[in-house]
Amino acid sequence: MRIGLARHFPVSVPWPSGWRTSAELQTWREQYDHAEVISFPVPDETPNWSHCYTSDLPRAEKTARTLFRAAVTPLSLLREGEFGPFPTGRLRLPVWIWYRVIRLAWLAGHPSQKHLRDDFFKRVRAVADIIESHQEDLLLVSHAGMMLYLRKELIRRGFRGPRFDTAQHARVYEFHRQSVARTSTSIGVTLLPEASLERKDLPKRNTRIFSKTAVAHASREG
């Protein structure tokens, strides 16, 4: 059994910069989720896979229909993780500080983020369950943070595949099923979802913490 994981095309909404309020970051996130993709030529993956699942967010679905030119199944479980607003009113902080604030809030289970974090990890496990319910080869198109955690869960369940930090846009990463016993190891709470993982100009130590849908990016350019 083979599984292909792919990240959406880049999008037209730029990464936020300067000093921002929590509310402004939420506005940016909404704009990012509905932004047009910046597409480029990609190989036709249709012959390589029996079926394709995609996040139902526009950037992922448009990418999936370009990579896989047969029927695709939108799946909300494949959405990127989210970050919640902080009740900080008009307080403005540099975006890089918001990265760290949201990261710490996720790791510590702050009430503003814990339910979103927990939901994200439940969705990762649910997607892995769907994968295991199939016998055929599957292509899944989603987001940088989802891909990182889904990779870890697939490895835990006996798949083998390449390592990656921030996945390249529209590149397919292939995993194969291995006949290994499943372990009870948790997928852990070490990273944030896509919005931050896409930020290539962050210091190296931070690129494994955030993804482009979560500014903590809490899919730089899911």
Secondary structure as UniProt FT lines:
FT   STRAND          2..7
FT   STRAND          19..20
FT   HELIX           22..33
FT   HELIX           46..48
FT   STRAND          51..55
FT   HELIX           58..67
FT   STRAND          72..75
FT   HELIX           76..78
FT   TURN            89..90
FT   STRAND          93..94
FT   HELIX           95..108
FT   TURN            111..113
FT   HELIX           114..132
FT   STRAND          138..142
FT   HELIX           144..156
FT   TURN            157..158
FT   STRAND          159..160
FT   STRAND          172..177
FT   HELIX           194..197
FT   TURN            200..201
FT   HELIX           204..206
FT   TURN            207..209
FT   STRAND          211..212
//
